[in-house]
Amino acid sequence: MDTAVIGGRAVNPPVVRASTVLFESMDDLNDARRRRGTERMFTYGARGNPTGFALEDVVAGLEGGYRARLFPTGLAAISMVFLAYVRPGDHVLIADCVYQPVRHFVETFLKPWGVHVTFFRADGSDAAEHMTARTKMIYVEAPGSLVYEMCDIPALADLAHRHGALLVADNTWGSGVQCRPLMLGADISVMAATKYLSGHSDVMMGTVTTTQEVWQTLSTMADAQGVAVSPDDAYLVLRGTRTLAARLAMHERNALEVVHWLDGLPDVARVFCLALPTDPGHALWRRDCLGTNGLVSFEFANATPVQADRFVDSLKLFGIGASWGGFESLATVSNVVGTRTCEDWSHAGPIVRLHIGLEDPQDLIDDLAAAFETVFGK
């Protein structure tokens, strides 16, 4: 039964929950089926819905891409990129700083499937040495999400394209606001909308945005596997994008206060933050990015792993958790040694990653200071 509504319209896109989609005639149904392989059509719930379509348009606009597709998690988005663009016998290059579950995907699926994988230094300095005639993809995460290594995306895009390969960038850190890899030459950009796009730690989602030239391959594979997201989840992420820029500005402002405080402490060997002029990636960050966010890591000058754990346990305002992007501040000890194969981090002290949330930064600094006092007694 249709209900006529007289008046205006809602500010926000409606939540459209649907599996079955009705058509006025068989001609309309058949026409939609003919066109849905290359056009975005509302034909069945497994192929997307209007709420998700609205979010796809927002993400594509943020990324500066042709079109975007939504996935149930960030890792699902990443795995779909490999499924769509590489085949057994192909070779891919993956940055050493990649999101750790990607390494698990490499070992449990890509390698058994017959895809050859080589990891290269996080800054991309040795990528050219590993290119082969079979290389079909260079996959980067810039910056990385533990110690925020930067690579030269335009240079790697040029390297990939000269060899007939694609450049894929995980842009979760950049969120389509601080960084836009597609505008720097990448072919494909992946984001975990779970993080800053959602912004409230209550939804899982991934996105893939591409240039027009490579779009159809991704779209066809996603349709073939029946990939779709809940319209309720799409609505939550849409709502988050409305405040994305404002939240990121506040995360950045709060984080920089914490960074400058940490940078002067005798118990801290180094602070990892691209906004610091001393950071190895600072120049590339200034060239390619428009700001930073709430992620900050630091290395203890003289602490044991047990003391690092105790430090995190002593924090009162920071939750202990590995994700990030929500209102709340988080802390965890990062296992950088266990997530790198191209560089030796075994001589570094314990590293703590903080996500600086939207609380009062002075309260966070006081909480950190109390934890230093508890562990080191000074």
N, C-alpha and C positions, 0 to 999 in steps of 0.2 A: 504494500500500500504506500503510495507516494503522498507526502505531506507538503502542501504548498506553504511557502514561507514568504511573507510580504514584508518588505523593509530593506534594511541594509545588509551588510555582510560582515562576517567575523574578521578581526584583525589577523588572527593566526590561521594558517591552513588547517582544515579539519582533520581529525584522525579517521581515516577510512579503513575499517576492518572488513576485509572481503576475501573470500576464496572464489566464489562464483561471480562472474560478471555478466550482466544481461545486455543483449543487443536488440535493436528494434526489428531486425530481419535477418534471415540467413545470409543475404547479400552483405549486410554490415559485418556479420560474424566472419564470413569467409574473407572479406576485404581486410579485416584486422589481422587475421591469421597470415595472410600473404605478406603483409607489411611489417609484422612485428619482428622479423629477423634483422631488419636494418633501422627501423624506427621505434621510438619508445611508445608503446601502445598499452593501454590498460585492458588486458584480455583475460588474465587469470592471476590469482593471488601469488602464485609461485614466480611470476615474472615481474613482480613489483606492484606498487599501488600509488595513488596520487600523493599520499603523505610522504612516502619515500622519494617519489619523483621531485617533490619540492625541495627535499634535502639534497638530492643529487645536484640540483641546479645551484644551490647555495655553495656546495663544496666545489663544483666546477668553477664557479666564479671566484672563490677564494684562491684556488690553485692556478687560475688562469689557463684552464684546460678546455678541451673540446666537450667532453662529457665525463661523468663520474658514475661509478657503480658502488652499491653498498653491500657489505658482508657482515656476518654475525659477530666476528671478532677481528681485531687487527691481524692476528696470525692467519685467519682464513683469507683475508685480503692478500697477504703476502704469498701464501701458498698458491692462490689462484693465479697470480702473476707468473709464477714458474710453470704451472700447469698449462697456461695459455701460450707461453712464448718459447718454451724449450722442449726438446724431445730427446729420447735416448740417443747417446752418441754426441750430443752437443756439449760444449764447455762453457761454464759460467765463472766469472770472477766475483767474489764477494768480499766486501770490506771487513777487516779484522774486528771492527768495533760493532758489528751487526748485533741486533737484538738476539739474546741468547737462544730463545726457542727456534730461531732460524737455523742455528747449527744442529739442533735436534732434528729439524725437518730435513736437513741435508743428509744426516746419517741414517735416518729411518725411512726416507722416501727417495730423495733425489739420487743418491749413490746406488741404492739397490735397483732403481729404475734405469740406471745406465747413464745418468748425467754426470759428467766430470766436473768437479768443483775445485777451484783454487782460491785460497784466501790471500788477500794482499794487505799491505800496511794501511792503517786507518787513514793516514793522510794522503793516500793514493800515490805516493812517490815511486812505488815499484810496480804499478799496475801494468805499464807498457811492457815490462819484461815478461809478463805472464800471458800476454795475448797470443792466441794461436789461430790457425785457419778455421778452427771449429768453434771459436768463442762467439756466442750469440748474445751474451748479456753481461753487463757490468752492473753490480748491485751495490749501492752505497747507503750508508746511514750518516747523514751530515746535518748537524753534529751527531756524534754518538750519544747514547743516553746514560753513560756512566761517568766518563771523564771528558766528554764533549769535544772529541777530535773533529777538526774540520778538514775536508778535502776540497780540491778545486773542481767544482762541478762542471763549469764550462770546459775546462781542459779535458776532463774525463769524458764529457759528451763528445768532444771532437775526436778523442781517441777511439771511442766506441764506434762512432759513425764512419770513420775512415776505414774501419775493419768490417763494416756491415753489421754491427751489433747494436743493441739497444742499451740505453742507460736508464736504470731504475733507481729512484731515490726514496728512501723512507723519510718522510717529512713530518713525522709525529712531533718532533721537537719544534719545528717551525710553524706547524698548525695553519699554514696558508696565510699567516699574518706576518711573522718574522722572516719567513723564507718561502720562496716560490720556485722550486727546482725546475718546473716546466719553462719558466721564463729565463732560466739559466742554461737551457739546452737539453734537459732530461726529456725522455720520451714518456715516462710513466712516473707518477708520484703516488706513494702509498701513505696513508695516515691511520693511526689508531684513534678513531673518534671517541673511544673510551676516555681519552685523556682530556685535553683542553677544549675540544669542540663540545663535548658533553658538559664538562666542567663541574659535575656534581657527584662523581663517584658512584653513579647508580645505573649505568647502562653500559653494555658491551657492544662495540661496533667498529668495523674497519671500512675504509674507503679506498678506491683506486680511481685515479683521474689520469687521462691520457691525452696525447695530441690526437688530432683527427686522423693522422696517417696510420696509427696503430690501434685505433679504437675497436674496429670490428672484430679483431681476433679475441680480445678480452670479452666483448659482449657475447659473442657466439659461445665461448667456453662457459661463461657464467650461466647462460640460458640452458646449455646442455646439462649442467649439473643442478639446475633448479635452485639456484641461490637467491634468497630473498631475506629481508629483515622484517621484524614486526613493525607495523605502523605506529604502535605506541612508543617503541624505542626510537623510531625516526622522529616522532614528535618531540621527545625529550631532547634529542640532539639538536633539532631545529631551534628549540627554545634556548639551548645553550649557546648557539651561534649568535643569538641576538646580543649577548653581552660579552662575546669573545674578546673583542679588542679592548674593552674597558677592563675586563678581568686580567688580561695579560699585562696591561700597563701597570696594574696594581701589584701583580705577582713580581714583575720586574723591579719595580720600585722597592718593594719589601726585600726582595732577594739581594739587591745591591747594597742595602744597609747591612745585611748579615755578612755579605762578602767582604766589605771593607773592614768590618769588625774582626772577622776571622783572619784576614790577611796580616794583621799585626800581632797575632798571638804567638808566643814562643813555643807552645805545644803543637803548632800547626806547621808542617813542613812546606806545604803548598796548597793553594786553593785553586780548584778547577772552575773557571768561569771565563767565558769568551770575552766578556766586557773588560777584563783586566788587560792592560797593555802588555803585561808580561806573559800572557797566555800564548802558546805557539800558534794557535789558530786565529789570533786577534785580527790580523790584517785581512784575512779572507772573510772573517765575520763582518768586519766593517764594510767590505766591498759588496758582499752578497746578502746580508741580512739587515733587517730593520729594527732589531732589538733583541732582547733575551727574554727569559721567562723565570719561573720559580725554581729551576733546578740548579743546585750548587753542590759540589763535592769537595771534600778536603782530605788530605793525607796527614795522619798524625806524625809528628816529628820523632817521637820515641814512645811507642806504645805497643803492647802485645795484642794479639787477636782477642784475648780474654778481656783486656781493658777496653778495647773498642766495643765489644758487645756490652760491657758494663756501662759504657758511656751512653749508648743508645737506650739501654734499659732504664737509665737514670732520668731521661727526659720526661717531663710531665705534660708538655703541650704538644709534643710531636707524637703522632701515632707511629707504630712500627709496621711498616707496610712497603711493598715493592712498587706499587703503582704510583701515579701522580696525575695532576691536572685538576683536582677538585679544590674546594674551599680550604681544606684542612692541610696543615703541615705534616710531613711524614719524614721518617728517618730509617735508614737501614745500612748495614755494613755491606759494601759491594765487593763481590769476588771478582775483581778485575783479572787476577792471575788465571782463574779458571775459564775466562771468556776470551782469551787472546792466544793466538798461536803464532803470530808473526813478530811479536815483540815480547821481550822478557820483562814482566812486571814483578818478578819474585823478590826483587830487592827493595821494592817500595814498602812503606809502612801501611798499616791498615787504612782503608779509605771508606769514609762514610759519605753516603749520598743523602742530601736533604732536598725535600721539596718544600719550598717556602710558600706557605699559603697566604690567606687574606687576613690573618690575625694581625694584631698590633706588632710590628717588627721588634719594638723594644721588649715586649713580653717574650718574644722568641729568643732574643739575644740574652735576656736574663735567664731563661731556661737553659740555654746552651752553656752559659757561664757557670750555672749551678752544677751542671753535669761535669764540666771540667774540674770544678772544685771537688766534687764527690770522688772522681777517679784519680786525680793527680794531686789533690790536696793543696792547690795554690790557685 
